[in-house]
């Protein structure tokens, strides 16, 4: 009988063993840039706001998307994304960030209260991709239950605390 421990691994087995999900979810290396999808759920989900923040000459198309295992609460008038595997899904949009300068502009806009973190983005067609989003890193006591209404914000309204 052949010793199964000495058999070469199949290509599929080698790929499986080489895949390391943590590698895809670890913090990004600021010295290496690659275009990445970002998930926006608040004011940056407004194409005009995103264009203004990134100094774009025109508005970009944003893809409807969602992330699972999070919820939004409010920090003043603004939505804050927090972990919550029980409440489910946050709907928003995905946008492919084009440069490290864009990342810096987005991080400045979001302030130090929001961290640039990895997440799994589910696109409208069901495709799942590893991307990034801005998640609340401030004090939990600064947050209140509420719903951010993008359409209301676009016409001058604000998030509505419950």
C-alpha positions as CSV (number, residue, x, y, z in Angstrom):
1,X,0.0,0.0,0.0
2,X,1.3,3.5,-0.9
3,X,2.0,5.9,1.9
4,X,-0.7,8.7,1.4
5,X,1.5,11.2,3.3
6,X,4.0,11.2,0.4
7,X,1.5,11.8,-2.4
8,X,1.8,15.2,-4.1
9,X,-1.0,17.7,-3.4
10,X,-3.4,18.5,-6.2
11,X,-3.4,22.0,-7.6
12,X,-6.7,22.7,-5.8
13,X,-5.4,21.5,-2.5
14,X,-2.3,23.7,-2.8
15,X,-4.5,26.7,-3.6
16,X,-6.7,26.0,-0.7
17,X,-3.8,25.7,1.7
18,X,-2.2,28.9,0.3
19,X,-5.4,30.9,0.8
20,X,-5.3,32.8,4.0
21,X,-8.4,34.8,4.7
22,X,-6.7,36.8,7.3
23,X,-4.3,38.1,4.7
24,X,-7.2,39.6,2.8
25,X,-8.8,41.1,6.0
26,X,-5.7,42.5,7.6
27,X,-5.0,46.2,7.7
28,X,-3.7,47.6,4.4
29,X,0.0,48.4,4.0
30,X,0.1,52.2,3.5
31,X,3.3,51.8,1.4
32,X,1.6,49.6,-1.2
33,X,-1.4,50.9,-3.1
34,X,-3.9,48.9,-5.2
35,X,-7.3,50.1,-6.3
36,X,-10.0,48.9,-3.9
37,X,-13.7,49.0,-3.5
38,X,-14.9,51.1,-0.6
39,X,-18.3,50.8,1.0
40,X,-20.0,54.1,1.8
41,X,-23.2,54.2,3.9
42,X,-23.6,57.9,4.8
43,X,-22.8,61.2,3.3
44,X,-20.2,59.7,0.9
45,X,-23.0,57.6,-0.6
46,X,-24.0,60.9,-2.2
47,X,-22.2,61.1,-5.6
48,X,-21.9,64.9,-5.4
49,X,-20.4,64.8,-1.9
50,X,-17.9,62.1,-3.0
51,X,-16.9,64.1,-6.1
52,X,-16.3,67.2,-3.9
53,X,-14.3,65.3,-1.3
54,X,-12.1,63.7,-4.0
55,X,-11.8,66.8,-6.1
56,X,-13.3,65.0,-9.1
57,X,-14.4,67.0,-12.2
58,X,-17.7,65.1,-12.3
59,X,-19.8,62.7,-10.3
60,X,-19.0,59.0,-10.5
61,X,-21.4,56.1,-10.8
62,X,-21.7,54.2,-7.5
63,X,-22.7,50.6,-7.2
64,X,-25.5,49.6,-4.9
65,X,-24.0,47.3,-2.2
66,X,-24.4,46.1,1.4
67,X,-22.4,44.8,4.2
68,X,-23.5,42.2,6.7
69,X,-22.8,42.0,10.4
70,X,-23.0,45.7,11.1
71,X,-25.6,48.4,12.0
72,X,-25.7,52.2,11.8
73,X,-26.3,54.5,14.7
74,X,-25.9,58.2,14.9
75,X,-23.0,60.5,16.0
76,X,-24.9,63.8,16.0
77,X,-26.3,64.0,12.5
78,X,-23.9,61.5,10.9
79,X,-24.2,57.7,10.7
80,X,-21.7,55.6,12.5
81,X,-21.0,52.0,11.5
82,X,-20.6,49.6,14.4
83,X,-20.3,45.8,14.6
84,X,-23.6,44.1,15.2
85,X,-23.9,40.6,13.8
86,X,-27.5,40.4,15.2
87,X,-29.0,43.4,13.4
88,X,-27.9,42.3,10.1
89,X,-27.3,44.4,7.0
90,X,-26.3,48.0,6.2
91,X,-27.2,49.2,2.6
92,X,-25.1,51.7,0.8
93,X,-22.8,52.0,-2.2
94,X,-19.5,50.7,-3.4
95,X,-16.9,52.9,-5.2
96,X,-13.4,51.9,-6.5
97,X,-10.9,54.2,-5.0
98,X,-8.3,55.2,-7.6
99,X,-5.2,56.5,-5.7
100,X,-3.5,56.8,-2.4
101,X,-4.3,60.5,-2.5
102,X,-8.0,59.6,-2.6
103,X,-7.6,57.4,0.4
104,X,-6.0,60.3,2.3
105,X,-8.8,62.6,1.3
106,X,-11.4,60.1,2.4
107,X,-9.7,59.5,5.7
108,X,-9.4,63.3,6.4
109,X,-13.1,63.7,5.5
110,X,-14.1,60.9,7.9
111,X,-12.0,62.4,10.8
112,X,-10.1,60.3,13.4
113,X,-13.5,59.1,14.8
114,X,-13.8,56.6,11.9
115,X,-11.2,53.9,11.1
116,X,-10.4,52.7,7.6
117,X,-11.1,49.0,8.0
118,X,-11.5,45.9,5.9
119,X,-15.0,44.4,5.2
120,X,-16.8,42.0,2.9
121,X,-18.9,44.0,0.4
122,X,-21.9,42.3,-1.2
123,X,-22.6,43.9,-4.6
124,X,-26.1,44.1,-6.1
125,X,-25.6,41.0,-8.2
126,X,-24.6,39.0,-5.1
127,X,-20.9,39.0,-5.8
128,X,-18.8,39.2,-2.6
129,X,-15.6,41.2,-2.5
130,X,-13.1,42.2,0.2
131,X,-13.0,45.9,0.4
132,X,-12.9,48.7,2.9
133,X,-15.2,51.0,4.8
134,X,-15.1,53.6,7.6
135,X,-16.1,52.2,10.9
136,X,-16.7,54.1,14.2
137,X,-13.7,54.3,16.5
138,X,-14.9,57.0,18.8
139,X,-16.5,56.6,22.2
140,X,-19.6,54.4,22.2
141,X,-21.2,56.9,24.6
142,X,-21.2,59.6,21.9
143,X,-23.7,57.5,19.8
144,X,-27.4,57.4,19.8
145,X,-30.0,55.1,18.2
146,X,-31.3,56.7,15.0
147,X,-31.5,56.4,11.3
148,X,-29.5,58.4,8.7
149,X,-31.7,59.6,5.8
150,X,-29.4,60.3,2.9
151,X,-32.2,61.9,0.8
152,X,-33.2,64.1,3.7
153,X,-29.5,65.1,4.2
154,X,-29.2,65.9,0.5
155,X,-32.0,68.5,0.8
156,X,-30.7,69.9,4.0
157,X,-32.4,67.6,6.5
158,X,-30.3,65.7,9.0
159,X,-30.2,62.2,10.5
160,X,-33.2,61.5,12.8
161,X,-32.4,60.4,16.3
162,X,-35.0,58.0,17.8
